[in-house]
Amino acid sequence: MHKFIQVLLPVLLLFMILPIYKPDFASAEETPQSDGVIVKYKETNDEPIKELIEKVEVPKGETTDNLIEELEDQKNVEYAEPNYLFKKMESPNDPAYMDQWHHKKLGTNAAWTKSMGSKEIMVAIIDDGIDRNHEDLKGKIVNAYDTINNRKHIIPKGAHGTHIAGIIAGSANNGIGGTGVAPNVKLLPINVFDGEYADTADIIEAIHYAVQQKANIINMSLGDTSYSEALNKAVQEAYKKGVLIVAAAGNEGDMGKNVQRVYPAAFSHVISVAATDSRDKRPSYSNYHSTVDIAAPGNDILSTLPYGRYGWMSGTSMATPMVAGVAALIWSNEPKLNKMEVEYRLYDSAVDLGAKGKDIYYGNGRVNAKKALEMKTLTKPAVTAISDKDTKINGKIPTDFKTGTVSIYTAKKQLATVKINGERTFTATIAKQTAGTTISTRVIDKSGNKSIPVSFKVADKTAPARPSVNTVGDNTVKVTGKAEAGSSVTVKNSSTVLGKANSNSAGNFTVTMSKKQKAGKVLSVTATDKAGNVSSIRSVTVADKTAPSKPTVNTVTTKTTKVTGKAEANSTVSIKASGKVIGSATATAKGTFSVKIPKQKAGQNLYTYAKDKAKNVSESRKVTVKK
């Protein structure tokens, strides 16, 4: 994102007008990286290195890597390596190149000895348009598209988009202006802005168009804090098609600690780019968040502007095309890499800034073109996934990997490091990991080259704890209690399922049974987690919570000394007069009762009630003593 765009964060933009020069020679031609292999023989008597090396040509039909492997298998060979070709370390003749401080930081001069970009690589710039006639951009633009007016080849001369285009692919060695990071790649500009704003629908259309045109990389120096599921879907579709997507992390960093996620940068499978200044420090405006993946120069960046001009802009908008440009160099140099391999090359080669390792300010570090093109991507290992019950990880070493280490880690810590010296398999002992934890494994050679990670989530093989269940009465259809959060709780009577429900995030559950159960029935309650693991059974006996029916009482007179009637079988029948119990007795198995009481005066109200063995008390039956 660029601070010049009002929708994001306006700032004053300084412009610098540079004279226009006509090119005096063409862009540098690509050259091969090596000329055969150098063999270093083992020392016998402290000989000088010149006497211990030999140049070996790579036979037709064989690769350099295979030849090196064969040579290193020989007993008298200490090592073999490519016979690298070197270029003169010349800087472009573009007059503003020396004012583009970011090139020195990125190490582009050294990177260009391997590649200045390939015309086979296309970078889509989804932005506010481009000056197609700018001398530093001519001949690089293909199939430009304007989503606002639904037309090809004619797009606005957006200052923001033109500046980004120059950062990525401004011409080199044409004697004009400055130089792009990857000056030989193609650009696919797509306008999505109508004035100061771009809407979600147009950005989705632009992404779709970029995919249709077979863009390798999409640069989006734009964003908003609002999450759009539709935009996320478009981004993921592009990623699945093999496109590398780079977006600005945002310019709200100086608003305090409550920095929000900015989209599309915060979507998964998008490289989120923060900004750095000429001292490798974070400018105050650069957003910081756990979603930041990498940083790049973004402060006071000199690049192309419409109508043949040049000027400085600042923002994560300027940092984003730096990363897109380096990615384009990597892909140009190694066209067989896939998007994930290019992405991890960016991370692995970055200069670590701030806290060690990935952090919220710089992600994996500041992008480094020189190292990115010096490194190589190793073949990834094969790893057997584990569960939360396992303490060992097993895997297979790639056949072309000889010496180095296997690194096993999570997002939070290193789990194990295994040294490899010719072994074809490995076993690492680790602490048990929580189900759902992502474990990644990479091979790293002695030069620091790495494979992309092989990642998997730890399988859940641990059953939930047995649920705790509150008392279940015969007067309710509800079964309540606590179980593993998010688990499915099942209540059964023998093999008959009476009801199911999910526990909430706190583990509380309420299962509604199909009907009330009789007192004394034994219910089985279990919890099943999302992985299908079932807890042990919690047995619950249905409690008697139903009060006896109100007793029936025969006539009581002033002469009565035994009150008779019917109540719940075997219940205790009590009679009260004036608030005091004047007699009690146990009902028979048939429910009849006879309670001895003192003779009562006419008109006295007697209250007869029954209490069952579960101490449930019936309603009282009122009887008035007659003469």
C-alpha positions in Angstrom: 0.0 0.0 0.0 1.2 3.5 -0.8 0.5 6.5 1.3 -0.3 8.6 -1.8 -3.7 6.8 -2.2 -6.3 8.8 -0.2 -8.4 5.8 0.7 -5.4 4.3 2.6 -3.4 7.2 4.2 -2.6 10.4 2.3 0.8 12.0 2.5 2.7 14.6 0.5 4.5 13.1 -2.5 7.8 14.6 -3.7 8.6 14.4 -7.4 11.9 14.4 -9.1 12.1 15.2 -12.8 15.0 13.5 -14.6 16.3 14.2 -18.1 15.4 11.7 -20.8 18.2 9.9 -22.5 18.1 7.6 -25.5 19.3 4.0 -24.8 22.9 3.4 -26.0 22.9 -0.4 -25.6 20.5 -3.3 -24.9 19.9 -5.1 -21.7 22.4 -7.7 -20.6 22.1 -11.1 -22.1 21.7 -14.1 -19.9 24.7 -16.4 -19.5 25.0 -20.0 -18.2 25.7 -20.3 -14.5 28.5 -22.8 -14.7 31.0 -24.4 -17.1 31.3 -28.0 -16.0 32.5 -29.2 -12.6 35.6 -28.6 -10.4 36.9 -31.7 -8.6 38.9 -31.2 -5.4 41.1 -34.2 -4.6 42.2 -35.1 -1.1 45.5 -33.6 0.1 48.5 -35.9 0.5 51.3 -33.4 1.3 49.8 -30.0 1.9 49.7 -29.2 -1.8 48.4 -25.8 -3.0 44.8 -25.8 -4.0 45.7 -25.2 -7.7 47.4 -28.7 -7.8 44.4 -30.4 -6.2 41.6 -29.3 -8.5 40.6 -30.5 -11.9 37.9 -29.2 -14.3 35.6 -31.9 -15.6 33.1 -31.4 -18.4 29.5 -32.5 -17.9 28.8 -35.3 -20.4 25.9 -34.8 -22.8 22.6 -36.0 -21.3 23.9 -35.8 -17.7 23.2 -33.0 -15.1 25.7 -31.1 -13.1 24.2 -32.4 -9.9 24.4 -36.0 -10.9 28.0 -35.7 -12.1 28.9 -34.1 -8.7 27.3 -37.0 -6.9 29.2 -39.6 -8.9 32.5 -37.8 -8.4 32.1 -37.4 -4.7 31.6 -41.2 -4.5 35.2 -41.7 -5.5 37.6 -42.3 -2.6 40.3 -39.8 -3.6 37.8 -36.9 -4.1 37.2 -34.6 -1.2 34.4 -32.7 -2.9 33.1 -31.5 -6.2 31.2 -28.3 -7.1 30.0 -26.4 -10.1 32.6 -24.5 -12.1 30.8 -21.2 -11.6 30.9 -18.5 -14.2 31.4 -14.9 -13.0 30.4 -11.6 -14.6 31.8 -8.2 -14.4 30.1 -6.4 -11.5 28.9 -3.4 -13.6 26.1 -1.2 -12.5 23.4 -0.1 -15.0 24.1 3.1 -16.9 20.7 4.5 -15.9 21.3 8.0 -14.3 18.9 7.6 -11.4 20.2 4.1 -10.5 22.5 5.5 -7.8 19.6 7.3 -6.1 17.7 4.0 -5.9 19.1 3.0 -2.5 17.1 -0.2 -2.4 19.3 -1.9 -5.0 22.3 -1.9 -2.8 20.2 -3.3 0.1 18.7 -6.0 -2.1 22.0 -6.9 -3.7 20.4 -6.8 -7.2 23.8 -6.1 -8.9 25.0 -9.5 -7.7 21.7 -11.2 -8.5 21.8 -9.8 -12.0 24.9 -11.8 -12.7 22.6 -14.8 -12.7 19.4 -13.2 -14.1 17.9 -9.8 -14.9 14.6 -11.5 -15.4 13.0 -13.5 -18.2 10.4 -12.4 -20.8 8.7 -15.7 -20.0 7.8 -14.4 -16.5 4.8 -12.2 -16.2 3.9 -10.0 -13.2 0.3 -8.7 -12.9 -0.1 -5.3 -11.3 -3.6 -4.9 -9.9 -3.7 -1.2 -9.3 -4.7 2.2 -10.7 -3.3 1.8 -14.2 0.1 2.5 -15.8 1.7 4.9 -18.3 2.2 2.5 -21.1 4.3 5.1 -23.1 6.8 5.7 -20.4 10.3 5.3 -21.9 11.3 3.0 -19.0 8.3 0.8 -19.4 7.9 0.5 -23.1 7.9 -3.0 -24.6 7.2 -4.7 -21.2 3.5 -4.3 -21.1 1.1 -7.1 -22.3 -2.7 -7.3 -22.5 -3.4 -4.4 -20.1 -7.0 -4.4 -18.9 -9.3 -1.8 -17.3 -12.0 -3.5 -15.1 -13.8 -0.1 -14.6 -14.5 0.4 -18.4 -14.3 -3.3 -19.3 -11.7 -2.7 -22.0 -8.2 -4.0 -23.0 -5.0 -2.1 -23.8 -6.4 1.3 -22.8 -6.0 2.0 -19.1 -5.5 5.1 -17.0 -2.0 6.5 -16.4 -2.1 5.9 -12.7 0.7 7.4 -10.7 0.6 4.6 -8.1 0.6 1.8 -10.6 3.2 3.4 -12.8 5.5 3.8 -9.8 5.1 0.1 -8.9 5.7 -1.0 -12.5 9.0 0.8 -12.5 10.1 -0.8 -9.2 9.4 -4.2 -10.6 10.6 -3.9 -14.2 11.9 -0.4 -15.1 14.4 -0.9 -18.0 18.1 -1.3 -17.3 21.0 0.1 -19.3 18.8 2.4 -21.5 20.4 5.6 -20.2 17.1 6.8 -18.8 15.8 7.1 -15.2 16.3 4.2 -12.9 16.2 0.4 -13.0 13.7 -2.2 -11.9 14.5 -5.2 -9.7 13.7 -7.6 -12.6 14.0 -5.3 -15.7 13.5 -8.1 -18.3 10.2 -9.5 -17.1 6.8 -8.7 -18.6 4.1 -6.7 -16.9 0.3 -7.2 -17.0 -1.3 -4.0 -15.6 -4.9 -4.2 -14.5 -6.8 -1.1 -13.4 -9.3 -1.6 -10.6 -9.6 2.0 -9.3 -12.4 4.4 -10.0 -11.0 7.6 -8.6 -9.6 6.9 -5.1 -11.3 3.6 -4.5 -11.4 0.1 -5.8 -14.2 -2.3 -5.0 -14.1 -6.0 -4.2 -15.9 -7.1 -7.4 -13.4 -5.3 -9.6 -10.4 -6.8 -7.8 -11.9 -10.3 -8.1 -12.4 -9.7 -11.8 -8.7 -8.5 -12.0 -7.4 -11.6 -10.3 -9.5 -13.8 -12.6 -8.1 -11.9 -15.6 -4.5 -12.3 -14.4 -5.0 -16.1 -14.0 -6.5 -16.3 -17.5 -3.5 -14.4 -18.9 -1.2 -16.9 -17.2 0.5 -14.4 -14.9 3.1 -16.0 -12.7 2.9 -13.4 -10.0 0.2 -11.0 -8.9 1.2 -7.7 -7.1 -1.5 -6.0 -5.0 -0.4 -2.8 -3.4 -3.8 -2.2 -2.0 -5.9 -3.4 1.0 -8.6 -2.9 3.5 -9.4 -4.2 7.0 -12.7 -5.6 5.9 -12.7 -9.4 5.3 -14.4 -10.5 2.1 -15.1 -14.2 1.6 -15.6 -13.7 -2.1 -12.2 -12.0 -2.4 -10.5 -14.8 -0.4 -12.1 -17.3 -2.7 -10.7 -15.5 -5.8 -7.2 -15.4 -4.1 -7.3 -19.1 -3.3 -8.4 -20.0 -6.8 -5.4 -18.1 -8.2 -3.1 -19.8 -5.8 -4.4 -23.3 -6.8 -3.6 -22.3 -10.4 0.0 -21.8 -9.5 0.1 -18.0 -9.1 2.4 -16.4 -6.5 0.4 -13.6 -4.8 2.1 -10.6 -3.1 0.3 -7.9 -1.2 0.9 -4.9 1.0 0.6 -5.3 4.8 -0.7 -1.8 5.2 0.3 1.7 6.4 -1.6 2.0 9.7 1.3 1.0 11.9 1.6 4.5 13.5 -1.9 4.3 14.8 -0.9 2.2 17.8 -1.0 -1.3 19.0 -4.5 -2.1 17.8 -3.3 -2.8 14.2 -5.8 -4.9 12.4 -5.3 -7.5 9.7 -5.3 -6.0 6.2 -6.7 -7.9 3.3 -5.8 -9.4 0.9 -2.3 -9.5 2.6 -3.7 -11.4 5.6 -5.3 -14.2 3.6 -3.6 -17.5 3.6 -1.4 -18.2 0.6 -0.6 -14.5 0.2 2.8 -13.1 0.9 2.2 -10.1 3.2 4.9 -7.4 2.8 6.0 -4.9 5.4 8.3 -1.9 4.7 11.9 -1.1 5.8 13.9 2.1 5.4 17.5 2.6 4.3 18.8 1.6 7.8 16.8 -1.7 7.7 14.4 -0.3 10.3 10.6 -0.3 10.3 9.1 3.0 9.3 6.4 4.0 11.8 3.6 3.6 9.2 4.4 0.0 8.3 1.8 -2.4 9.8 2.9 -5.1 12.1 1.0 -8.3 12.7 1.5 -12.1 12.9 0.4 -12.3 9.3 3.4 -10.3 8.0 5.6 -12.7 6.0 8.5 -10.6 4.8 9.8 -7.0 4.6 11.3 -4.9 1.8 12.5 -1.4 1.2 9.5 0.9 1.1 10.7 4.3 2.3 11.6 7.1 -0.2 11.6 4.9 -3.2 12.5 6.5 -6.5 10.7 5.1 -9.6 8.7 5.9 -12.7 5.7 8.3 -12.8 3.3 9.2 -15.6 4.3 11.4 -18.5 8.0 10.4 -18.5 8.6 11.7 -14.9 10.2 10.1 -11.9 9.6 10.6 -8.2 9.7 9.2 -4.7 6.9 7.5 -2.9 6.8 5.7 0.5 4.7 2.9 1.8 4.2 -0.9 2.0 2.9 -0.3 -1.6 6.5 0.3 -2.7 7.8 -2.7 -0.6 5.5 -5.1 -2.2 6.8 -4.8 -5.8 10.4 -5.2 -4.4 9.3 -8.7 -3.3 7.4 -9.4 -6.5 10.5 -8.4 -8.4 12.9 -10.7 -6.5 10.4 -13.5 -6.9 10.4 -12.8 -10.6 14.2 -13.0 -10.7 14.2 -16.4 -8.8 11.6 -17.8 -11.2 13.4 -16.4 -14.2 16.7 -18.1 -13.0 15.0 -21.4 -12.1 11.8 -21.7 -14.2 11.1 -25.3 -13.0 10.4 -24.1 -9.4 6.8 -24.0 -8.2 5.2 -21.1 -6.4 5.8 -22.6 -3.0 9.5 -23.2 -3.7 9.8 -19.6 -4.9 8.0 -18.4 -1.7 10.3 -20.3 0.6 13.3 -19.2 -1.3 12.3 -15.6 -0.5 11.9 -16.5 3.2 15.1 -18.6 3.5 17.3 -16.0 1.8 15.9 -13.0 3.7 18.1 -10.9 6.1 16.8 -11.6 9.6 15.8 -8.3 11.3 14.3 -7.7 14.7 13.8 -10.6 17.0 15.5 -13.8 15.9 13.3 -15.8 13.5 9.9 -14.8 12.2 8.4 -11.8 14.0 5.4 -9.4 13.7 7.4 -6.5 12.3 9.6 -8.0 9.5 8.2 -11.5 9.1 11.0 -13.8 8.0 13.3 -10.8 7.4 14.1 -8.3 4.7 14.2 -9.6 1.1 17.6 -10.4 -0.3 17.9 -10.8 -4.1 21.6 -11.7 -4.0 21.2 -14.6 -1.6 17.9 -15.7 -3.2 19.6 -16.3 -6.5 22.7 -17.9 -4.9 20.7 -20.5 -3.0 19.2 -23.7 -4.4 16.1 -25.6 -3.4 16.7 -29.1 -2.2 14.4 -32.1 -2.8 12.0 -32.5 0.1 12.1 -35.5 2.4 9.3 -38.0 2.8 7.9 -38.0 6.4 5.4 -40.3 8.1 2.7 -38.4 9.9 2.2 -39.0 13.7 -0.5 -38.8 16.3 -0.7 -37.1 19.7 0.4 -40.4 21.2 3.7 -40.7 19.3 7.1 -39.6 20.4 9.1 -40.6 17.2 9.0 -39.2 13.7 10.3 -41.3 10.8 11.2 -40.3 7.3 13.2 -40.9 4.1 16.1 -38.8 2.9 16.1 -37.7 -0.7 18.4 -39.7 -2.9 20.3 -36.6 -4.0 21.0 -35.4 -0.4 24.2 -36.6 1.3 25.4 -34.4 4.2 23.5 -32.0 6.4 20.6 -32.0 8.8 16.9 -32.8 9.1 15.1 -30.0 10.9 11.8 -30.8 12.6 9.9 -27.9 14.1 6.5 -26.3 14.9 5.6 -22.6 14.6 6.6 -22.1 18.2 9.8 -24.2 18.7 12.4 -26.6 17.3 11.5 -30.2 18.1 14.5 -32.0 16.8 17.6 -31.8 14.6 19.0 -35.0 13.0 22.5 -35.1 11.4 22.7 -36.9 8.1 25.9 -38.3 6.6 24.8 -40.6 3.8 21.9 -42.2 5.7 18.7 -42.8 3.6 16.3 -42.7 6.5 15.9 -40.9 9.8 14.2 -41.2 13.1 13.8 -38.4 15.6 12.6 -38.5 19.2 10.3 -35.7 20.2 7.9 -34.8 23.0 4.3 -35.7 22.5 2.5 -33.0 20.6 -1.1 -31.7 21.0 -3.5 -32.9 18.3 -3.8 -30.4 15.5 -0.3 -29.0 15.9 1.4 -28.5 12.6 4.9 -30.2 12.4 7.2 -29.2 9.5 10.3 -31.1 8.4 13.1 -29.8 6.0 16.5 -31.0 4.9 19.3 -28.5 5.1 22.7 -29.0 3.4 26.1 -27.8 4.7 25.8 -24.7 2.5 22.5 -23.7 4.1 20.3 -24.7 1.1 17.0 -26.0 2.2 14.0 -28.0 0.9 10.5 -26.6 1.2 8.8 -27.9 4.4 6.9 -31.1 4.5 4.1 -30.3 6.9 1.3 -32.3 8.5 -1.1 -31.9 11.5 -0.7 -34.2 14.4 -3.6 -36.7 14.4 -5.9 -36.9 17.3 -5.8 -40.4 18.7 -6.6 -39.5 22.3 -10.1 -40.2 23.5 -11.9 -37.4 25.4 -12.2 -37.7 29.2 -15.3 -39.4 30.5 -18.1 -36.8 30.7 -19.3 -35.6 34.1 -23.1 -35.7 34.3 -25.5 -33.9 36.7 -28.4 -35.8 38.4 -31.0 -37.0 35.9 -34.5 -37.3 37.3 -37.5 -39.2 36.0 -39.3 -35.9 35.8 -37.2 -34.4 32.9 -35.9 -35.1 29.4 -32.8 -33.1 29.9 -29.3 -34.5 30.6 -26.7 -31.9 31.5 -23.0 -31.9 32.4 -19.5 -31.2 31.1 -17.4 -33.0 28.4 -14.5 -32.1 26.0 -15.2 -28.8 24.3 -16.8 -29.3 20.9 -17.4 -33.0 21.4 -20.6 -34.9 20.5 -22.3 -36.2 23.7 -24.5 -39.3 23.3 -27.0 -40.6 25.9 -28.2 -44.2 25.6 -30.5 -46.6 27.4 -28.7 -50.0 26.7 -28.2 -49.9 22.9 -31.0 -47.3 22.3 -29.8 -43.8 21.6 -32.0 -41.4 23.5 -30.4 -38.2 22.4 -27.3 -36.3 21.2 -25.9 -32.8 21.5 -22.5 -31.0 21.1 -20.7 -29.5 24.0 -20.0 -25.8 23.8 -16.6 -24.1 23.9 -16.7 -24.3 27.7 -17.5 -28.0 27.6 -21.1 -27.6 28.8 -23.8 -29.8 27.2 -27.5 -30.3 27.3 -28.9 -33.5 25.7 -32.7 -33.7 25.2 -33.9 -37.3 25.4 -36.7 -38.6 23.3 -38.8 -39.2 26.5 -38.6 -39.2 30.2 -37.0 -42.3 31.8 -38.2 -44.3 34.7 -36.5 -44.0 38.0 -33.8 -46.6 38.4 -33.0 -46.9 34.7 -29.3 -46.8 34.0 -28.2 -44.4 31.3 -24.8 -44.5 29.4 -23.2 -41.1 28.5 -20.2 -40.8 26.2 -18.3 -38.0 24.4 -17.0 -38.4 20.8 -14.4 -35.8 19.6 -14.0 -34.5 16.1 -11.5 -37.2 15.2 -14.0 -39.9 16.1 -12.4 -40.9 19.4 -14.9 -42.1 22.0 -14.6 -41.6 25.8 -15.3 -44.2 28.4 -18.9 -44.5 29.6 -20.3 -42.5 32.4 -23.2 -44.5 33.9 -26.0 -42.5 35.5 -29.0 -44.0 37.3 -32.2 -42.1 36.8 -33.3 -40.6 40.1 -36.8 -40.6 41.5 -37.8 -37.0 41.3 -41.6 -37.6 40.9 -43.7 -36.8 44.0 -46.4 -39.3 45.0 -50.0 -38.5 44.1 -52.1 -36.7 46.6 -53.5 -39.3 49.0 -57.2 -40.1 49.2 -58.6 -40.0 52.8 -61.8 -41.5 54.2 -64.2 -39.5 56.4 -62.8 -38.4 59.8 -65.1 -37.7 62.7 -64.7 -36.6 66.3 -64.6 -40.3 67.3 -61.9 -41.3 64.7 -58.6 -42.6 66.1 -57.4 -44.2 62.8 -57.4 -42.2 59.6 -57.5 -44.5 56.6 -57.2 -44.1 52.8 -55.0 -44.8 49.8 -51.5 -43.4 48.9 -48.4 -44.5 46.8 -47.4 -48.0 47.8 -44.8 -48.1 50.6 -44.8 -44.4 51.0 -44.9 -42.8 54.4 -48.2 -41.1 55.1 -48.3 -38.2 57.7 -51.2 -36.2 59.0 -50.8 -32.6 60.3 -53.2 -30.6 62.5 -52.5 -27.0 63.3 -49.0 -27.3 61.7 -47.9 -30.3 63.8 -47.6 -34.0 62.7 -50.2 -35.9 64.8 -49.5 -39.3 63.2 -47.6 -41.3 60.6 -47.7 -44.7 59.0 -46.3 -46.6 56.0 -48.7 -47.5 53.2 -49.0 -51.1 52.3 -47.8 -52.7 49.0 -51.3 -52.1 47.8 -51.3 -48.5 48.8 -53.7 -48.6 51.7 -52.8 -46.9 55.0 -54.1 -46.5 58.5 -52.7 -43.7 60.7 -53.3 -43.5 64.4 -54.3 -40.1 65.6 -55.8 -38.5 68.8 -59.5 -37.7 68.6 -60.0 -34.3 67.0 -62.6 -31.7 67.6 -65.3 -31.1 65.0 -64.2 -28.5 62.4 -60.5 -29.2 62.8 -58.7 -29.3 59.4 -56.4 -32.2 58.9 -53.7 -32.3 56.2 -52.6 -35.7 54.9 -49.5 -36.2 52.6 -47.3 -39.0 51.4 -43.5 -39.1 51.2 -41.8 -41.7 49.0 -38.5 -43.4 49.6 -36.7 -40.7 47.5 -38.2 -38.2 49.9 -40.4 -36.7 47.3 -43.5 -35.2 49.0 -47.0 -35.2 47.6 -49.5 -32.4 47.9 -51.6 -32.5 51.0 -55.2 -33.7 51.1 -57.3 -31.4 53.4 -60.0 -33.2 55.4 -62.3 -31.4 57.9 -63.3 -33.4 61.0 -67.0 -34.0 61.2 -69.2 -34.6 64.3 
